[in-house]
Amino acid sequence: MQGNLQDLLDGRLPKLSKGQKKIAEYILEHYDKAAFMTASKLGGIVGVSESTVVRFASELGFEGYPEMQKALKEFTSHKLTSVQRMNVMNDRLGDEDVLEGILNFDIDQIRKTLEETDREQFNQAVNALVGAKRIYVIGARSAAVLARFLVFYFNIMFDNVKIIHTTSTSEMFEQILNIGKGDVMIGISFPRYSRHTVQAFEFAREKGAKAIAITDSETSPLARQADCMLLAHSDMASFADSLVAPMSLINALIAAVGKQRREYVSGNLEQLENIWDKYNVFTRS
């Protein structure tokens, strides 16, 4: 949401109708639940009509309720504790089959990511990586899984890739001390955003490196420092982060870079196949 949620609602309260004030008060007290309600459900709980909720969104400066809900979700994702996320999951799923509900949710996240990905930004990121002197990749907490996956395949494509470990602040900065012009840093972070990742990203930009953000929103703290921004939906399906859409986007990035470095990658894969055979790396059926 543009600006601070509290300030925005407080600033508008005197101009709101009695029904709209009820909506504002409910959102301020129960933002974790309100963010995932339809206009009809929110109106029903507060005791106003659906049309009043829609007018409330317009009064706040949004084009409609979906835009307000999106902004509220972005605000909410930065704030919720793990316990609150668990409660949101239980409320959203209700009596629905968990397997079907979560898988359909993830399918929807991939579809939205495909529809909203900026192709120009994606191509710029690919070109920056192909021309990079060195590539640094950082992702903390659950995003560390995405960072390791990306580096696993980039190590086949490049000989200049380094994953940044974030066990301590001093160790992290020691690993990126010599980053500079001609280098690229990929920062991967989703709510709740890791302070270490944001700090490393800012440091890389200060040193003149190009910064590629893989994150969820233009309001992400990585967005302010990014030369290229790749957005993937990572809405809350449960207290566990939904990383399906970010992983799919990273798969596409790996494939696009591999396509541009086809000959180099093919040569490396041929050597690796010989090594894997020689040392029985994989089981044989």
C-alpha positions as CSV (number, residue, x, y, z in Angstrom):
1,M,0.0,0.0,0.0
2,Q,1.3,3.4,-0.9
3,G,2.7,5.0,2.3
4,N,2.0,3.8,5.7
5,L,-1.3,1.9,6.2
6,Q,-2.0,3.6,9.5
7,D,-1.3,7.1,8.2
8,L,-3.4,6.5,5.0
9,L,-6.5,5.3,6.9
10,D,-6.1,7.8,9.7
11,G,-5.8,10.7,7.3
12,R,-9.0,9.7,5.5
13,L,-11.1,8.8,8.5
14,P,-12.7,12.3,9.0
15,K,-14.0,12.3,5.4
16,L,-15.4,8.8,5.5
17,S,-19.0,7.8,5.9
18,K,-20.1,5.9,9.0
19,G,-20.0,2.6,7.2
20,Q,-16.7,3.3,5.6
21,K,-15.2,4.2,9.0
22,K,-16.3,0.7,10.2
23,I,-14.3,-0.8,7.3
24,A,-11.2,1.3,8.1
25,E,-11.4,0.3,11.8
26,Y,-11.8,-3.4,11.0
27,I,-8.8,-3.3,8.6
28,L,-6.6,-1.6,11.2
29,E,-7.5,-4.1,13.8
30,H,-7.6,-7.2,11.6
31,Y,-5.4,-6.5,8.6
32,D,-4.2,-10.1,8.6
33,K,-7.7,-11.4,7.9
34,A,-9.1,-8.4,5.8
35,A,-6.3,-8.8,3.2
36,F,-7.7,-12.2,2.1
37,M,-11.4,-11.3,2.1
38,T,-13.6,-10.6,-0.9
39,A,-15.5,-7.3,-0.9
40,S,-18.7,-9.1,-0.2
41,K,-17.2,-11.0,2.8
42,L,-15.5,-7.9,4.3
43,G,-18.8,-6.0,4.0
44,G,-20.7,-8.9,5.6
45,I,-18.4,-9.0,8.6
46,V,-18.4,-5.3,9.1
47,G,-22.1,-4.9,8.5
48,V,-22.1,-2.9,5.3
49,S,-23.0,-3.6,1.7
50,E,-20.5,-4.8,-0.9
51,S,-20.9,-1.5,-2.8
52,T,-19.9,0.4,0.3
53,V,-16.6,-1.6,0.5
54,V,-16.0,-0.8,-3.2
55,R,-16.6,2.9,-2.7
56,F,-14.3,2.8,0.3
57,A,-11.5,1.5,-1.9
58,S,-12.1,4.4,-4.3
59,E,-12.2,6.9,-1.5
60,L,-8.7,5.8,-0.5
61,G,-7.5,6.5,-4.1
62,F,-7.6,2.9,-5.6
63,E,-9.2,2.1,-8.9
64,G,-11.2,-0.6,-7.3
65,Y,-11.4,-3.2,-4.6
66,P,-8.9,-5.7,-6.2
67,E,-6.2,-3.0,-6.3
68,M,-6.8,-2.1,-2.7
69,Q,-6.7,-5.8,-1.7
70,K,-3.4,-6.3,-3.6
71,A,-1.9,-3.3,-1.7
72,L,-3.3,-4.6,1.6
73,K,-1.8,-8.1,0.9
74,E,1.6,-6.5,0.2
75,F,1.4,-4.5,3.5
76,T,0.2,-7.6,5.3
77,S,3.0,-9.9,4.0
78,H,5.6,-7.7,5.6
79,K,4.0,-7.8,9.0
80,L,2.6,-11.2,9.7
81,T,4.3,-13.5,12.2
82,S,4.4,-17.2,11.6
83,V,1.5,-17.7,14.1
84,Q,-0.6,-15.2,12.2
85,R,0.2,-16.9,8.9
86,M,-0.9,-20.2,10.3
87,N,-4.2,-18.6,11.4
88,V,-4.7,-17.0,7.9
89,M,-4.1,-20.4,6.3
90,N,-6.7,-22.1,8.5
91,D,-9.2,-19.3,7.8
92,R,-8.6,-19.5,4.0
93,L,-8.8,-23.2,3.7
94,G,-11.7,-23.8,6.0
95,D,-13.1,-27.2,5.2
96,E,-11.5,-27.4,1.8
97,D,-9.3,-30.3,0.9
98,V,-5.7,-29.2,1.8
99,L,-4.0,-30.9,-1.0
100,E,-6.3,-29.5,-3.7
101,G,-6.4,-26.1,-2.1
102,I,-2.6,-25.6,-1.9
103,L,-1.8,-27.1,-5.3
104,N,-4.5,-24.9,-6.9
105,F,-3.1,-21.9,-5.1
106,D,0.4,-22.6,-6.4
107,I,-0.9,-23.0,-9.9
108,D,-2.6,-19.6,-9.7
109,Q,0.7,-18.1,-8.5
110,I,2.6,-19.4,-11.5
111,R,-0.2,-18.2,-13.9
112,K,-0.1,-14.7,-12.4
113,T,3.7,-14.6,-12.6
114,L,3.6,-15.5,-16.3
115,E,1.0,-12.9,-17.0
116,E,2.8,-10.1,-15.2
117,T,6.5,-10.8,-15.9
118,D,8.2,-7.9,-17.6
119,R,9.8,-9.5,-20.7
120,E,12.2,-6.6,-21.2
121,Q,13.5,-6.8,-17.6
122,F,13.9,-10.5,-18.0
123,N,15.9,-10.2,-21.2
124,Q,18.1,-7.4,-19.6
125,A,18.8,-9.7,-16.7
126,V,19.8,-12.6,-19.0
127,N,22.2,-10.2,-21.0
128,A,23.7,-8.8,-17.8
129,L,24.5,-12.4,-16.5
130,V,26.0,-13.5,-19.8
131,G,28.3,-10.5,-19.9
132,A,29.2,-10.5,-16.2
133,K,32.8,-10.6,-14.9
134,R,31.6,-12.3,-11.7
135,I,28.2,-13.4,-10.5
136,Y,27.2,-13.3,-6.8
137,V,24.0,-14.9,-5.6
138,I,22.4,-14.2,-2.2
139,G,19.3,-15.6,-0.6
140,A,18.6,-16.0,3.1
141,R,16.3,-18.2,5.2
142,S,13.8,-20.0,2.9
143,A,15.1,-18.1,-0.1
144,A,18.5,-19.8,0.4
145,V,16.9,-22.9,-1.2
146,L,16.3,-20.9,-4.4
147,A,19.8,-19.4,-4.3
148,R,21.4,-22.8,-4.0
149,F,19.3,-24.2,-6.8
150,L,20.3,-21.3,-9.1
151,V,24.0,-21.6,-8.3
152,F,24.0,-25.4,-8.8
153,Y,23.1,-24.8,-12.5
154,F,25.0,-21.6,-13.0
155,N,28.2,-23.4,-11.9
156,I,27.7,-25.6,-15.1
157,M,27.2,-22.5,-17.2
158,F,29.9,-20.2,-15.8
159,D,33.2,-20.4,-14.0
160,N,32.7,-17.2,-12.1
161,V,29.7,-17.8,-9.8
162,K,29.8,-17.4,-6.0
163,I,27.0,-18.0,-3.5
164,I,27.0,-15.7,-0.5
165,H,26.5,-17.3,2.9
166,T,24.6,-15.2,5.5
167,T,25.4,-16.9,8.8
168,S,26.8,-13.6,10.1
169,T,26.9,-10.0,8.9
170,S,30.7,-9.7,9.0
171,E,31.2,-13.0,7.1
172,M,28.7,-11.9,4.5
173,F,30.6,-8.6,3.8
174,E,33.9,-10.4,3.7
175,Q,32.6,-12.6,0.8
176,I,31.5,-9.6,-1.3
177,L,34.4,-7.2,-0.3
178,N,35.8,-7.1,-3.8
179,I,32.6,-6.9,-5.8
180,G,32.6,-4.0,-8.3
181,K,32.0,-2.8,-11.8
182,G,31.4,-5.5,-14.3
183,D,30.0,-7.8,-11.6
184,V,26.4,-8.9,-11.1
185,M,24.6,-9.6,-7.8
186,I,21.4,-11.6,-7.8
187,G,19.4,-11.0,-4.6
188,I,16.5,-13.3,-3.8
189,S,14.1,-12.3,-1.1
190,F,10.4,-12.7,-0.3
191,P,8.3,-11.6,2.8
192,R,9.4,-11.4,5.4
193,Y,12.5,-9.9,3.8
194,S,15.9,-10.8,5.1
195,R,17.9,-7.8,6.4
196,H,21.2,-9.5,5.3
197,T,20.0,-9.8,1.7
198,V,19.0,-6.1,1.6
199,Q,22.3,-5.0,3.1
200,A,24.4,-7.1,0.7
201,F,22.3,-5.7,-2.2
202,E,22.8,-2.1,-1.2
203,F,26.6,-2.7,-0.8
204,A,26.8,-4.2,-4.3
205,R,25.2,-1.2,-5.8
206,E,27.4,1.2,-3.9
207,K,30.4,-0.7,-5.3
208,G,29.2,-0.3,-8.9
209,A,27.9,-3.9,-9.5
210,K,24.7,-4.5,-11.4
211,A,21.8,-5.7,-9.2
212,I,19.2,-8.2,-10.2
213,A,16.3,-8.6,-7.8
214,I,14.1,-11.7,-7.7
215,T,11.3,-10.7,-5.4
216,D,7.6,-10.3,-5.1
217,S,6.7,-6.6,-5.4
218,E,7.8,-3.2,-6.5
219,T,7.6,-2.2,-2.8
220,S,10.1,-4.8,-1.9
221,P,13.2,-3.3,-0.2
222,L,15.3,-4.9,-3.0
223,A,13.4,-3.0,-5.6
224,R,14.9,0.4,-4.7
225,Q,18.4,-0.9,-5.5
226,A,17.6,-3.1,-8.6
227,D,18.8,-2.5,-12.1
228,C,16.6,-5.4,-13.2
229,M,13.6,-6.6,-11.2
230,L,12.0,-10.1,-11.8
231,L,8.8,-10.3,-9.9
232,A,7.2,-13.7,-8.9
233,H,4.0,-14.1,-6.9
234,S,4.7,-15.6,-3.4
235,D,1.4,-15.0,-1.6
236,M,0.7,-17.0,1.5
237,A,-0.7,-20.4,1.1
238,S,0.4,-21.4,4.6
239,F,2.9,-20.5,7.3
240,A,5.5,-22.1,4.9
241,D,6.6,-19.8,2.1
242,S,5.1,-20.6,-1.3
243,L,8.2,-20.7,-3.5
244,V,6.7,-22.5,-6.5
245,A,6.3,-19.4,-8.8
246,P,9.8,-18.0,-7.9
247,M,11.3,-21.4,-8.6
248,S,9.6,-21.5,-12.0
249,L,10.8,-18.0,-12.8
250,I,14.4,-19.1,-11.9
251,N,14.0,-22.2,-14.1
252,A,13.1,-19.9,-17.0
253,L,16.2,-17.7,-16.2
254,I,18.5,-20.7,-16.2
255,A,17.0,-21.9,-19.5
256,A,17.4,-18.5,-21.1
257,V,21.0,-18.1,-20.0
258,G,21.8,-21.7,-21.1
259,K,20.4,-21.0,-24.5
260,Q,22.8,-18.0,-25.0
261,R,25.8,-20.1,-23.7
262,R,24.8,-23.3,-25.5
263,E,28.3,-24.3,-26.7
264,Y,30.0,-23.7,-23.4
265,V,27.2,-25.5,-21.5
266,S,27.2,-28.5,-23.9
267,G,31.0,-28.9,-23.5
268,N,30.7,-28.9,-19.7
269,L,27.8,-31.3,-19.7
270,E,29.7,-33.8,-22.0
271,Q,32.7,-33.7,-19.5
272,L,30.3,-34.1,-16.6
273,E,28.6,-37.1,-18.2
274,N,32.0,-38.8,-18.5
275,I,32.9,-38.1,-14.9
276,W,29.5,-39.3,-13.7
277,D,29.9,-42.5,-15.6
278,K,33.5,-43.0,-14.5
279,Y,32.7,-42.5,-10.8
280,N,29.3,-44.1,-10.7
281,V,27.6,-40.9,-9.5
282,F,24.1,-42.2,-10.4
283,T,22.5,-45.5,-9.7
284,R,21.8,-47.7,-12.8
285,S,18.4,-49.2,-13.3
